[in-house]
């Protein structure tokens, strides 16, 4: 039996065990089994020894474990739905993010500029025709955990995007987070996607894909959006 001594304080989770128990614990990680700790069950995903990242089966959490001798130390990132689902300021009702922090690869016209990409706005951002890798980019004031994204199409243009890709900036490099997230099915509805793992960044890009137009063949995507999350904890 695995004998563990645990405590949680200031988002630091510590597990103390003897050498034999540590070997058993890491073996479980390798086989990606479910480990029960008290009344909480976690799905374990092996990343690279001695660093392990895994998600809780019911309430997604993201933890990083460092194995040091007999002590396993875990720093916890705030989980979705618990103080990390605040509007980050892209909607028309909560314009925290200034217009100059919203940029794009291109835009169709001055009345479809990046600053119109706000959720529930009267217009939307639309890329220029011929931009085959169009994106909307948002620069946040500080390093942030992004836990969810909401999107809308353009009521004014009767165009929406049926899926999108998410990229984020990390140490000067753009990294793909997810491809093919479900987009919209009409111009009014809001599609909310909770991210399976929060994005820690100051800058994010949304690449709308598969545009659909009601009256004409779609030549460009249009998008409105909002981001949700919280300030990233200190390192």
HUNORJO-V752702 format. One record per helix or strand. SS is the DSSP state (a for helix, b for strand). FROM is the first residue (numbers start at 1). TO is the last residue. If there is no record, write none. Layout:
ss=SS from=FROM to=TO
ss=SS from=FROM to=TO
//
This chain:
ss=b from=5 to=9
ss=b from=12 to=16
ss=a from=19 to=30
ss=b from=34 to=37
ss=b from=40 to=43
ss=b from=48 to=48
ss=b from=51 to=56
ss=b from=62 to=68
ss=b from=71 to=77
ss=b from=86 to=87
ss=a from=99 to=101
ss=b from=102 to=104
ss=a from=110 to=112
ss=a from=114 to=116
ss=b from=118 to=118
ss=b from=125 to=126
ss=b from=136 to=152
ss=b from=154 to=154
ss=b from=159 to=170
ss=b from=173 to=182
ss=b from=191 to=213
ss=b from=222 to=231
//
